[in-house]
Structures are given as structure tokens and as C-alpha cells.
């Protein structure tokens, strides 16, 4: 699939310009506010920061697919939900002390986050392999629709899975753990999420600046040129799609932990749309764009939503403004000026 190449060149290191300074400022504020809120006993704001961080991780995943690979997926909620259900099902069987399955070999539940993250990312990678192997044979709007169709198939499967709550979802009674770390503490859980966000951004930056990232970027701009150089574009794009899905699946597992609940809503097309909003608001292809996009989305939903239930109308105006006047999102505005610095 090919899209107009409006994404910036891959960011492989920090540059001291307006965009770089803004990146540092955004991450510093995201870290400082929960630290302050925790010191005054306001865990609500710490959890709000955790939500922003988790959504930002999901945005980093989709941003890699769109910005680097030109793959406009409207089905990333499938991977977000798979990650969430992995955490929920593992916690359920660990709490009930039952087996997930006994044949052909026994699989028990676990309450260890590190294991859950690995399993969640592996399952999302396998799902992306199957979905991408079919979807990437199409282009344009057909690619968008087929990724949406796959996500909806998984959504309806979750609804019809009564063992794990069906459309009522599944509660996580006790938050999963990391060894002896108290993950129930709001600030501790935020710091875990913040560290994983930094890791996701680092991985995205390194891959974008690698030979693989260069090949993926060339596939985005001109698949024929890449093919004439002796590189098959299909496996390159499929690998990029899988990596994107794994990052988004990690965010889904964290989201389930934060809420203590997983349900089919995590798999719905609305969730895919929200993740797309994070990317567009912040700026497609901008490394830290999803952080700004997720922050704006959550703050609009939280504070404007207190005044009116029609807060999404303001979000729509914000998106319209970005599409019409700031094609590179908020970071695009800054980067455009930064070129003259």
C-alpha cells in the first residue's frame, strides 16, 4: 500500500532544535506531574498520566506502520485487544488456579507481567503475520477495509467467548506483578509504563534509522524502486507490520492492568479510530508525536468531558484544523519552524 510521502525523515538521534526541545519538554512534564501528584496523594492524576503513557505506546506502534511503512491500518484495535485479553486471561487462571488448556500440553495462568508481556507481544506478532500476509496484498482503501474487517472478526469472536465474559468482559481482580515490585502503587505502575514508552520510542527510532528502516521507507515511497534494487518489498512491509502490532499489543496489556478489566470494547473499531487520532494529532511520522496526540486526546476527554458530553465535537474541530492547516500535526508545526532555526 502506498500513501503520499508527508512523513519526515527517520529520527535517529536528538537534535537541539524546537522539535527536540519540545520532545524533551513533553516527556519531562509527563514524568514530573505524576511525581508531584503522588507526593500530594492525588493518585487520580497519576493514573491519568499512566493512561496517556499507555495510549502513547499504542500510538508509537501505529505510527511506525503509517509513518515509516505507509501502511494505514484501521485494525490495530485487534492487537490492542489481544494484548489486553492476554493479561486478563493469564490473571484469571492465576487467580482461579486453573489451566488455560490441558491438551496437548498444560498451560497455566500467571500473574507475572514480564511473562504476560512476552506472550502478548508474541500472540500479536502471530496475528499480525496472518493478517498482514493477506492484507498487504491489497492497496489503498482496500488495505484499510481489510484490516478493519479482521479486527471486527476478532471483536465478534470475543463477544461470543462466554468462558471469558463474552460481551460483559473479564475483571482482573488483582493486578499482575513484576517480582517483588508493588505494581498496585499508582506511581510505581506509571514509572513502569513510562519506561516502556521510552523503550518503544527507542526501538522505533533505531529501526527507522537502520537499513531495515531505510528499506521500509523506500517501500512506502516507491515499491518498484526497492524491487529493482533486489529487495522484495512484501517481507519488509510484513515485518514492519508485525513490529507495529507487537508494540500496540504491549499497550493493550498495560491498559487492561490499569483498568483491572478487559472487554470487547478494546477490540472495537472505535479503539482503532482513537489510536489513529493519537498519531494524526501529534504528527504522522514524528517520533514523539503520539505522546502529544495521546495527551491532547485524554485531556480533552477528561476536562472538556466534565462540561459537556459532546467533547468529541471539539476533538473533531481539532482534527479538522490539523488536516487543513497542519498536515504534520502539532510536531509538524514545530518542525517546520525548526528548519529555519
C-alpha positions in Angstrom: 0.0 0.0 0.0 1.3 3.5 -0.8 0.4 6.8 0.7 1.6 10.3 0.0 5.0 10.7 1.5 4.4 13.5 4.0 6.3 11.9 6.8 9.6 13.3 7.9 12.9 11.6 7.6 13.5 9.0 10.4 14.8 10.5 13.6 17.9 8.6 14.8 19.1 10.9 17.5 18.4 14.0 19.5 18.8 17.3 17.7 18.7 20.6 19.6 16.1 22.5 17.8 12.5 23.4 18.5 11.2 19.9 17.9 13.9 18.3 20.0 13.3 20.8 22.8 9.6 20.2 22.6 10.2 16.4 22.8 12.2 16.9 26.0 9.7 19.3 27.5 6.8 17.0 26.8 8.5 13.9 28.3 9.7 16.0 31.3 6.2 17.3 32.0 4.7 13.8 31.6 7.2 12.5 34.2 7.1 15.4 36.6 3.3 15.8 37.0 2.7 12.2 38.3 5.7 12.6 40.7 4.1 15.8 42.1 0.6 14.3 42.2 1.8 11.3 44.0 3.6 13.4 46.6 0.4 15.2 47.5 -1.7 12.0 47.4 -3.6 12.6 44.2 -3.4 9.1 42.6 -6.2 10.1 40.2 -3.8 12.3 38.2 -1.1 9.6 38.4 -3.4 7.1 36.8 -4.4 9.7 34.2 -0.7 10.1 33.3 -0.5 6.3 33.1 -3.4 6.3 30.6 -1.7 8.9 28.5 1.5 6.9 28.5 -0.2 3.7 27.5 -2.1 5.3 24.7 1.1 6.9 23.6 2.7 3.4 23.3 -0.2 2.2 21.2 0.3 5.4 19.0 4.0 4.7 18.7 3.1 1.2 17.3 0.7 2.5 14.7 2.9 5.5 13.9 5.7 3.1 12.9 3.3 1.3 10.5 1.9 4.5 9.0 4.9 6.9 9.2 7.7 4.6 8.3 5.9 1.9 6.2 2.9 3.8 4.7 0.5 1.1 6.0 -2.7 2.9 7.1 -4.2 0.2 9.3 -7.7 0.7 10.7 -7.5 -2.6 12.6 -4.9 -2.1 15.3 -7.5 -2.4 17.9 -7.2 -6.2 17.2 -3.7 -6.2 18.6 -4.6 -3.8 21.4 -7.3 -6.1 22.4 -5.3 -9.3 22.1 -2.7 -7.8 24.4 -5.5 -6.9 26.9 -7.1 -10.3 26.8 -3.7 -12.0 27.3 -3.3 -10.1 30.5 -6.9 -10.7 31.6 -6.9 -14.4 30.8 -3.5 -15.0 32.4 -4.7 -13.2 35.6 -8.0 -15.1 35.6 -6.4 -18.5 35.5 -3.7 -17.5 38.0 -6.4 -16.2 40.4 -8.6 -19.3 39.9 -5.6 -21.7 39.9 -6.9 -23.4 36.8 -5.4 -24.3 33.5 -6.0 -22.4 30.3 -5.7 -25.7 28.4 -4.5 -29.2 29.3 -4.1 -30.8 25.8 -1.8 -31.3 24.0 0.2 -29.7 26.9 -0.8 -27.9 30.1 -0.8 -24.1 30.1 -1.5 -22.4 33.4 -2.1 -18.8 34.2 0.4 -16.4 35.6 0.5 -13.1 37.5 4.0 -12.1 36.3 3.9 -9.1 33.9 7.2 -9.9 32.2 5.8 -13.3 31.1 2.5 -11.7 30.1 4.2 -9.0 28.0 6.3 -11.5 26.1 3.3 -13.8 25.4 1.1 -10.8 24.5 3.6 -9.5 22.0 4.2 -12.9 20.6 0.5 -13.5 20.0 0.1 -10.1 18.4 3.1 -10.9 16.2 1.5 -14.1 15.1 -1.9 -12.4 14.5 -0.2 -9.7 12.5 1.7 -12.3 10.4 -1.6 -13.8 9.4 -3.5 -10.6 8.9 -0.6 -8.8 7.2 0.1 -11.8 4.8 -3.4 -11.2 3.4 -3.9 -7.5 3.9 -0.6 -6.4 2.3 -1.6 -8.0 -1.0 -4.1 -5.1 -1.3 -3.6 -1.4 -1.6 -5.3 1.9 -0.7 -8.7 1.8 0.7 -8.9 -2.0 0.3 -6.0 -2.4 2.8 -7.8 -0.1 5.3 -11.0 -2.0 5.0 -9.5 -5.5 5.2 -7.6 -4.6 8.4 -10.8 -3.3 9.8 -12.6 -6.5 8.8 -10.1 -8.7 10.5 -10.3 -6.6 13.7 -14.1 -6.9 13.6 -13.9 -10.6 13.2 -11.8 -10.8 16.4 -14.1 -8.4 18.1 -17.2 -10.7 17.5 -15.2 -13.7 18.5 -14.5 -12.1 21.9 -18.2 -11.3 22.3 -19.1 -15.0 21.6 -16.5 -16.3 24.0 -18.5 -16.9 27.2 -15.7 -18.5 29.1 -14.1 -15.1 29.5 -17.2 -13.0 29.9 -18.4 -12.6 26.4 -19.7 -9.1 25.8 -19.6 -8.4 29.6 -15.8 -8.7 29.6 -13.4 -10.1 32.2 -12.3 -8.5 35.5 -8.7 -8.6 36.7 -9.2 -8.8 40.5 -5.5 -8.5 41.4 -3.0 -6.5 39.3 -0.3 -8.7 37.9 3.2 -8.3 39.4 6.9 -7.9 38.5 8.7 -10.0 41.0 8.6 -8.2 44.4 7.7 -4.8 42.9 4.4 -3.4 44.2 2.6 -2.7 40.9 -0.6 -1.8 42.8 1.1 1.5 43.8 -0.1 4.1 41.3 3.3 5.8 40.9 5.2 2.5 40.5 2.8 1.4 37.8 3.2 4.8 36.0 7.0 4.5 36.1 6.8 1.0 34.6 4.6 2.4 31.7 6.8 5.4 31.3 9.9 3.2 31.0 8.2 1.0 28.4 7.2 4.2 26.4 10.8 5.2 26.3 11.8 1.7 25.2 9.1 1.8 22.4 10.3 5.1 21.2 13.9 4.0 21.3 13.1 0.8 19.3 11.1 2.8 16.8 14.0 5.3 16.3 16.6 2.6 16.0 14.6 0.6 13.5 13.8 3.7 11.5 17.4 4.7 11.2 18.6 1.2 10.3 19.0 -0.5 6.9 15.7 -2.2 7.5 14.1 1.2 8.2 15.6 2.6 5.0 14.1 -0.3 3.0 10.7 0.1 4.7 10.8 3.8 3.9 11.7 3.1 0.3 8.8 0.6 0.1 6.5 3.4 1.3 7.7 5.8 -1.3 8.2 3.5 -4.3 8.0 -0.3 -4.1 9.2 -0.6 -7.7 12.4 1.2 -6.9 13.0 -1.1 -3.9 12.3 -4.2 -6.0 14.7 -3.1 -8.7 17.4 -2.9 -6.1 17.0 -6.6 -5.4 14.9 -6.4 -2.3 11.4 -7.9 -2.1 9.1 -5.2 -0.6 6.5 -7.7 0.7 8.5 -9.3 3.6 9.9 -5.9 4.5 6.4 -4.4 4.9 5.1 -7.5 6.6 7.9 -7.3 9.2 7.2 -3.7 9.8 3.5 -4.5 10.3 4.4 -7.2 12.8 6.6 -4.9 14.8 3.9 -2.3 14.9 1.4 -4.8 16.1 3.7 -6.1 18.9 4.2 -2.6 20.3 0.4 -1.9 20.2 -0.2 -5.3 21.9 2.1 -4.3 24.8 0.0 -1.2 25.3 -3.2 -3.3 25.4 -1.8 -5.5 28.1 -0.9 -2.4 30.2 -4.3 -0.9 29.5 -6.0 -4.0 31.0 -3.8 -3.8 34.0 -4.6 -0.1 34.6 -8.3 -0.6 34.4 -8.5 -4.0 36.1 -10.8 -5.1 33.3 -10.7 -6.3 29.7 -13.7 -6.4 27.3 -14.6 -6.5 23.7 -14.6 -2.6 23.6 -10.8 -2.9 23.4 -11.2 -4.6 20.1 -13.9 -2.4 18.5 -13.3 -0.1 15.5 -13.7 2.9 17.8 -10.5 2.0 19.5 -8.7 1.8 16.2 -10.0 5.2 15.4 -8.8 6.6 18.7 -5.2 5.2 18.1 -5.3 6.8 14.7 -6.3 10.1 16.3 -3.2 10.0 18.6 -1.0 9.7 15.5 -2.7 12.4 13.4 -2.9 14.9 16.2 0.8 14.6 17.1 2.0 14.2 13.6 2.4 11.2 11.3 6.0 10.0 11.3 7.1 12.2 14.2 8.8 10.1 16.8 7.2 11.8 19.8 4.0 12.8 18.0 1.9 10.0 19.6 2.8 11.3 23.1 1.5 14.8 22.3 -1.6 13.3 20.4 -2.4 10.9 23.3 -2.0 13.8 25.8 -4.4 16.1 23.9 -6.9 13.3 23.5 -7.0 12.3 27.1 -7.1 15.9 28.4 -9.9 16.8 26.1 -11.9 13.7 27.1 -11.2 14.3 30.8 -11.6 18.0 31.3 -13.9 19.1 28.4 -15.9 16.0 29.0 -16.7 17.4 32.5 -18.5 20.3 30.9 -20.3 18.6 28.1 -20.9 15.1 26.8 -20.2 16.5 23.3 -16.5 16.9 23.8 -15.8 14.9 20.7 -17.2 17.8 18.7 -14.2 19.8 19.9 -11.9 16.9 19.1 -13.4 16.9 15.6 -12.6 20.6 15.1 -9.1 19.9 16.3 -8.6 17.1 13.8 -10.1 19.3 11.0 -7.7 22.0 11.9 -4.7 19.6 11.8 -5.8 18.1 8.4 -6.4 21.5 6.8 -3.6 23.7 8.3 -1.1 21.4 10.0 -0.6 18.3 7.9 2.3 17.3 10.1 0.3 17.6 13.3 1.4 19.6 16.3 5.0 18.4 16.0 4.9 19.2 12.3 4.2 22.9 13.1 7.2 23.0 15.4 9.5 21.1 13.0 8.5 23.4 10.1 9.8 26.4 12.1 12.7 24.4 13.3 14.2 24.2 9.8 14.8 27.9 10.0 16.5 27.8 13.4 
